Amino acid sequence: MSGNDFLAGLIREKAREFESEIISVRRAIHENPELAHEEYETAALIAESLEKHGIEVARGVGGTGVVGRIQPELQGKKTVAIRGDMDALSIQEETGLKFASKNPGKMHACGHDANSAMAFGAGLILNSKEVREALNGNVRLLFQPAEEAPPGGALGMIEDGALSNPEVGAIIGSHTYSEANLGEIVFREGAMLASADNFELTILGRAAHGAMPHQGRDAIVASAEVILGYQRIVSRQVAPTEPAVITIGTISGGDRTNVIASNVKMAGTVRTLDMNVQQTIEKAMHETADGITKSAGLSYELDYQKGYPTLMIDPGLKKLVQKAIAEFDGDCRFVEMPVPMMGGEDFAYYTHKIPGVFMFLGVVSDKNPKYPMHHPKYNIDERVLAIGASTMAYAAARILAEF
């Protein structure tokens, strides 16, 4: 038996030993969901649970964030980080679970309760005496606030030193995934998730009686042209080989049926995988709104807000973690993500600082019906918790040994 085989077996054994505690922490977080930057009880639960196992903890990192440190005394050694996000969503839960949300209008509908529990579980496994003695370096556990609320919580964690003293050399993130079956671990190298920008556009016209439109400047008609023009940006100004999305999610304007609207406000999101495409779209949105409004005697205001950058997976780290999953031979298997997704994740900020890998963990099974993330009935098959915790623990150990 090789050293890797022994370590993999030991980690699987520890995952079974800690599974009930990991599930308990997940359920406690699920039952008491807190929105972005309000994760006080969640952070306290995680910090106290880590300290109970002798893990050194720093509270209040980046606001409500928690950082756990395993083997910080190993100066000069490599450090790998594992990240879990803690915030919930403004959704009324409809799962009917015994441990369903006790907080009206708040729910862990994206699985951040599970993400945090898996990072917690990986920490318990890596901190156990036998596994800890086999590690070639330090482990940092990042429990991060506000992933769901741009500008997110990752930047605050980074600015507060979550990747420093000693410097973190690589980072692992995970997320439950309702588009894959239990045991499937999905990721890819390069661009994996899109940059996520938001915008607010106001078309400024002039009111008039609806029967005399020539006396006004109709913001609604101009808005219709701008909306169509924005869709032509993607189809005609961006190369067809470059993924890009412009979505207008809200629009409002006008007060009465017989009055020409003086202004229309709309807001939406832009998703791209390439910084040059992102810049092209922002410039084209200004040019399109400017040309259409000027030709109709109106004006516009565009507030373009850059959000999370593209989430990039380091090729070398991807190959190493893929190899580790194959070696681990647990209740999991690697599945190559064929194309990037246009969703956004603030884990991207870490990957623009240091090499990172982000894993989607399938949760669909005969015990857990398929509901999309952000659905009021979203849930997980809790067997994923031990799978995720043990896989990340073994991947972290292999990164410390080889990366």
PyMOL commands that set and color helices and strands:
alter all, ss='L'
color gray80, all
select helices_A, chain A and resi 3-31+40-52+112-127+129-132+154-159+213-215+219-237+275-295+315-328+348-351+383-402
alter helices_A, ss='H'
color red, helices_A
select strands_A, chain A and resi 56-61+65-70+78-85+137-144+170-181+184-187+190-193+195-204+208-209+244-253+259-260+263-272+299-308+311-313+333-336+356-364
alter strands_A, ss='S'
color yellow, strands_A
deselect
rebuild
show_as cartoon
